[in-house]
Amino acid sequence: MRWTARDLRSLGIGLAYLAPSLVLFAAFVFIPLAETINLSLFNTRATGAITTFAGLDHYLELLTSPAFRTGLLATAIFAIYTVPIGIALGLVLAVLLNQRLRAINVFRTMMSSTIAISAAVGALIWLLLFNPSLGLLNYLLSRVGVHGPEWLIQPTTAIIAVSITTIWLTLGTNIIVLLSGLQGVPEEIYEAARLDGARGLRMFTRITVPMVSPSLFFLFVVDTVAVLQAFTQIHVMTRGGPVDATRVLVYSIYQDAFQNFQFGFASAQAVILLLLVMGLTLIQFRFVERRVHYQ
C-alpha cells in the first residue's frame, strides 16, 4: 500500500487526538509493565535496588513452590465462588427490577447502591456481620436453630466469607448492566412468545437469557478480571489467612513485595498473573462468545 500525503495527514491528525490518551497509557500502563517484566529478571535489595541478574530463576522457583500452587488454587476457588453466583444473582434481581410496578425506581436504587460503596467500607461492614459472637449473620442463624461457624477463622469458610463480600460489592454493577440489557429487549418479542404459549421459566431460558447474553458475556469477562485483581477485602478481612486459605495471587504479590521485600520475585508473580488474565480472557472470547446472541 502506498501512502499519500492525505493519508499521512489523516494519520497525523488521528495521532494528535490520541496523544493525551497514549501519554497516560504509556505513563501508567506500558512503562510500569515493561519495568515489572525487567524487574522480574533480577534480584533486589530491601530498598528495591537491583543487585544481580537472576534470569528465569524466579519463574522456575514459582513453578516448584507449594505456596504458589496454594495461591493459584485459592484464586481459582475464589473466582469460581464469586463470578457465576454474582452474575446469576444479578440476573435474577435485574429481571425482578425490570417489572413495571409503582415505585420500582426506589427498589432499583436500593439494589444497585453497592456500586457507590468502596471495597474497604464494604469489607468492614461484612467483617462486623461475620463476627462469630456479635455478628448479625450468626445471630440470625441461631434464631433458626443453626450454629453459625467462625467465618473468618476456619479455612473452609474464610474463602466463602470473602466471596460473599465480593459478590455483594459487585452486585450493583451487575444489576445495572443487566437491567440496561433487559430494557433494550423489544417487548414485541415477549408478546410473540406469549402467543406461542411460552410462560415462566421457558420464557426466561428461551427469550430473556439469549437476548441479554451480550451483557452476560461482558460481565463474565469484566468480573473475572476484577476478581483476579481483588485485594482490599482480603486485606481487611483475613490478610491472606487462615493457613493461606485466602492468599490469592494478588495478595501474595503484596506480601512478597512490601512485607518480604522480594521485589523481583513479586514482579515474576505479577507477570504470571498478567499472563493468566490474558489467557482466560482469550479463552472466554474464543469459546464463550460463540454462545452470545447479538441482535
N, C-alpha and C positions, 0 to 999 in steps of 0.2 A: 504494500500500500504506500502510495506517495503522498506525503504531507504537503498541503498547500499553505499559503500564507494565511488564508482564512481559517484553516483547521488549527494552525498553531496559535492564532489569535484567540479562538474559542477555547483552546486548552488553557492558555494563559489566564483568561478571564475566569474559567472554572476553578483553576488552582488558586486564584486570588480570593475567590469566595470561600474556598475550603481552607485557606491558610490559617484562620484562627482555630478551627477545629483540629487541623493537623498539628499545630503547635501544642495544643492542650493534650492531644493523644500522645505526641512524642514525649512531652514532659512527664505525664502521669501514667503512661502505659508502656510505650515501646522502649524508652530508655531504662526505666526500672526493670522491665522484663529482661533486657539484654544484660543488665548488671546482675540480676539474680542468677541467670544462666552462667555468667562468668564467675560469680562468687561460689557457685556450687562445685567448681573445679579446684578450689583452693582450701587450704587450712587457714584458720584465722586465730588471732589472739582474742582475749575477752573484750578488748576495745573495738574489735571489728577489723583491725588492720590485717591485711593479707600477709601470711608468713611463707608457706611452701606450697608448691603445686601438688595437688592430690589426684588430678586426673579423674578417673571414674571410680575412685576408691569409695567415695560417699555413696554412690549409687549401688555399688556392689555390697557395701555394708547394709544398706537398707533392704536389699533383696534377701539377705540372710538374717535379718533382725526379727526376732519374735515380737518385739514391741511394735515394729512397723506393721507386721501382719495383723496384730491385735487392733491397731488403728484402722487398717483397711476394713476389717470385719466390723468394727464399731461404726465406721462411716456407712458401710453398706446397710447394716441393720437400721441405723438412724434414717437413711433415705427411704428404705422400704416401709418403715413405720409411718413416715411423715407424708411423703408425696402422694401416694394413691389415696390414703384416707383423707388428707386435706382437700384434694380435688373432688373426691366423691361427696364429701360433706358440703363443700361449697356449691356443687351442682344441685344437690337436694334443696339446700336453703335458697339458692337462686330461683329454682322452679317455684318454690312456695312464695317467694317475694315478687314473682312476676305476675301474681294474680291481681286482678283489678278489684281491689277492695278499698273501702273507706279508710283513710289514714294509713295506707300501706307505706307511704314515704317515711313515716315515723319508724316503722319496723326495719325498713331498708337502711335507714341511718344507723339504727342501733346495731344491726347485724354487721355492717361494714365499718363500724367505728374503730376496730382494731388496727386499721390502716394508719391511724393517727397516733398510735401508741408505739413508743420506741421499744426495741428489744430489751434494753436494760430495765425499763419500768415494767414491762410485761413479765420479765423473768422474776422481778421482786414480788409482783402480785402472786404469781404461781408458787414462789418459794414459800410464801405465807400459807397458801391453800394446801400445799403438800406437807406442811409441818405435822409430824405424827401425833403430837399431843394437843396442839392448839389450832390445827388447820381445819378449815370448814369441810374439806373433802372427806377426811376420815370421820368427822362428826356425822355427816350425812350417811356414810356407810354404816356407822354404828347404830343409827336410827332404824335401819332395816335389818339389823342383826348380823352385819358383816364386819369382821375385824379388819380394819384398814392396815395396809403394810407400811413399813418405814420407807416411803417412796424413794428418797434420795440417799439412803444408806445401803440398801440392798442392791447388788449389781444387776439383778434381773429386772428390777422395777425402775432403776435410775434412768436407763435409756428410754423407757416408756414415759416417764415423767417429763423428760426433756423433749420428747417427741410431741406429747400433748401440748406443751407450751408453744412449740414451734408451729403446730397446726393452728392453734389459736391466733398466733401472731400473723400468719399468712392468710387467715380466713377472710379478712376484709378484702384483700386484693383479689382473691379467688372469686368471691361473690360479685364484686364489681365487674370483673372481666366476663364472667359467665352470664351475669344479668344483662350486660350490654349485648352479648351474643344472642340471648333469648329474645330480646326486644327487637332484634334485627330479623327474626324469622317471620315471614309473611303469615298473617292469620288465615289466608286462603288455604294454605297447606293443611292446617289443622281442621278447617271446615271440610275439606275434601276427604280427609282421613276419617272424620266422624260419619260422613255419609257412607263410607265403605265399611263402617262398623267397628272402627278402631276405638278402643277405650283404655283408660288407666295405664297399666304397665306396658301394654302393647304400644300405645301412643308414645310413651316415654322412650322405649327402646328403639322403635322404628322411625320416629319423627324427631323427637327432641334431641337425643344424643347425636345422630348423624348431622343435624343442622348446626349444632354448636361444636362439632368436632374440631374446627379450626381454633376455637378458643380453648378447648381442652388440650389440644396439641401444644399451643402456645404456653399454657400454664405448666404442662408436663415438662417442657424444656426449661422454662424460667425457674420453676420451683426446684427442679433437680439441681440446677446450678446454685441457687440460693442455699439449699440445704447443705451442699458440699462445702459452702463457704461459711456456714453458721459458726459463730464463735461466742457472741455476747451471752446468750442464755446458758451456754455450757460453763462459761467462766463464772457467771454469777451464781448458778445453782449447784454445780458439782465440782468445778475445777478439774474436770477430766476423770474424776473418781466415780464411785469407789472401785478400787482394783482395776483402774484403767477402763472401766466399762463404758465411759462416755469420752474417752480420749480419742476423739476423731482426728483426722489428719490436720485440720486447721489448728486445733488446739495443740497437737504435737509439734507443729511448726513454731507456735508461740513459745512453748516451753523450752524447746531446744535453742531457740534464738535468744530469748530475753530472760531465761532463767538459768540455762546451762551455758549460754554464750558460745554455742557452736554454730556460728553463722553460716559456714559453708555447708554443714550437714543439714541445717534447716532450709537452706536455699535448694538443696537437692530434693528435699521433700516437696517444696513449693513447685519445682519443675515437674515432678511426678504428678502432683495434684493438677497442675495445668494440663498435662497430657491426659489425665483421667477425665477431666471435664470435657476436653476437646473430643476424646474418643466416645464418651457417652452421648455427646451432642450429635456427632456424626452418625452414630448408630440410630439415634432417635429420628434423624432426618432421613436415613436410608431405609428404615423398616417401618417405623410407626407412622410416618407421614403418608404411607400408602393407603392407610385406612381413613384418612381425612377426606371429608366431603366438602369441596369448595363449590359454592353456588355459581 
